[in-house]
C-alpha cells in the first residue's frame, strides 16, 4: 500500500513552458518581464494578472486568460498527453559550474490528500507543519478550479527510503535514453523529465516514493489548496534529503514606525545583544545570529531565546517572528509590511532595497539546516512561515496533472467542477 500513484491524465512539456515557481519572486514585475520573452511559460497561467496583456486586472478577473493560455499551449503542441505515467526528474549542475555537484533526482506523481497530517494527533504520511497565507490558498483553489489542471508540484522529502529511491531514479534516467523534455533555469541548471510508462517500473517507483513519511519541503499553499478544493490527490515531486539543500529566507520591512526607537535601541530594549558591523550586513553562516541592515548601517544581533524554549522555538526565524515582529513592532507575521525574500536574492540586493528607500530594514537570517527541518517536522512541530528555501526545485510547467476527464483517483464521477 502506498500513498504515491501514477498521474492518470498527464501533460508533459515539449519545451518552452518551464518556469520558476510563482512565489519565488520578490517583485511581481519580474514575472511580467519574463512573460514578454517567454509567452508560453507556465507563469502566464499561474500568475495570469502579471502577464503583459493582463497587468492591471485582478487575479480573479484574469482567470479566463489563464484558462485560454493553457488550452492554446496544449492545442499548439507545447504539451504532449500521457496516461498513467510518473515523471522521473533529474536536475544537473551547469556544464560550466566551477564545482559540479551530484545530480538531484525526484519523481512527479500523485499523492493521496487524505494522508496530509498537520499535527501529532492527525494521522497521515504527508507531514505539513508550516503556517500559510489564507489569501494565497484561495488563489490556488480558484486557479485549479478554473483551469482544471495542477501546474506546480508540491515538493516532498522521502525520509525513510531516500537512498533506495534515488538509486532507482538514477537507474531509470540512465536506461531510458533521451529525456522527454529538457529545460534550463536562470542559474544554468539543467532540468530533465522522463515519462515512465512501464507499469512494473511505475509500481516500483511509487512503492519506494511512498514507503515512509513524506515531509512538505515546498508547496504548503498548494497542498492545502488541494484539500480545500476536495481533491483526492495532489501533484507532487517526491525527492530525498540528499538531493536538496537549504538557502536563506530573509525579510524586508517596508516601514519602521514613526516614534519607535531606532532599530538597534529597540532591539536592545527587547533583550537582544546588538553590535555594529565593521562591514556590510551579510547572510550569517551559522544560526544563532542575524544581521540587520538599515540606512544607518549594519548590525549583528543575537535575539533572546525564551526560557525553556526547545526545538522550533529556538530557530532564528521563530525568534525574528516573536521578538522583532510581534514584541518590538506589534505586527503579525502575515502583515503586508513584511516581505519574504528567498535565497535566490543575495544580501547585496536586500541592502540595495533599503539604501534606495524601497524598504526600511533588511533582516538577513542563516539558512535552516536540512536535518533541523526534518527533525522539526517528524516531531510534528510547526515551522515559522517562509523559513525554508529549498534548492534545487522542480520547474513548474514541465509536468501537469489534468483534472477534467478523471479526478486524481481516476474516478470520473468525482472530477473537479
NORGISUL-V10638 format. One record per backbone hydrogen bond with DSSP energy under -1.0 kcal/mol. CO is the residue of the C=O (numbers start at 1). NH is the residue of the N-H. If there is no record, write none. Layout:
co-><CO CO>
nh-><NH NH>
This chain:
co-><3 5 7 8 9 10 11 12 17 19 21 27 28 29 30 31 32 34 38 41 42 42 43 47 48 51 54 58 60 62 63 64 65 66 67 68 69 70 71 72 73 74 78 80 82 85 86 87 88 89 90 91 92 94 104 106 107 108 109 110 111 112 113 115 117 119 125 126 127 129 133 134 135 136 137 138 139 140 141 142 143 144 148 150 151 154 155 155 156 157 161 162 163 164 165 166 167 168 169 170 171 172 181 183 185 189 190 191 192 193 193 194 196 198 199 200 201 202 203 204 205 206 208 213 214 215 218 219 220 221 222 223 224 225 226 227 232 234 235 236 237 238 239 240 241 245 250 251 252 253 253 257 262 263 264 265 267 268 273 275 290 291 292 293 294 297 298 299 300 301 302 306 310 311 312 315 316 317 318 319 320 321 322 323 324 325 332 335 337 339 341 342 346 347 348 349 350 351 352 353 353 354 361 362 363 364 369 370 371 372 373 374 375 376 377 383 389 391 396 398 400 401 407 411>
nh-><112 110 85 84 402 82 400 80 42 396 24 30 32 33 34 35 36 38 41 44 45 46 47 50 51 54 57 62 63 66 67 68 69 70 71 72 73 74 75 76 78 77 14 12 10 7 196 108 194 106 192 104 190 97 91 89 238 87 236 5 234 115 116 126 128 122 214 117 216 383 137 138 139 140 141 142 143 144 145 146 147 148 403 401 397 237 217 218 239 215 165 166 167 168 169 170 171 172 173 174 175 176 193 191 188 185 92 183 90 180 181 88 86 202 203 204 205 206 207 208 209 210 211 159 127 157 155 223 224 225 226 227 228 229 231 230 113 111 154 109 156 107 158 243 244 391 341 363 339 360 361 260 266 267 268 269 272 271 302 300 301 364 299 362 297 294 277 292 275 290 273 309 313 314 315 319 320 321 322 323 325 326 327 328 329 331 335 338 254 252 250 345 350 351 352 353 354 355 356 358 359 357 253 293 251 291 373 374 375 376 377 378 379 381 380 131 247 245 19 13 11 150 410 414>
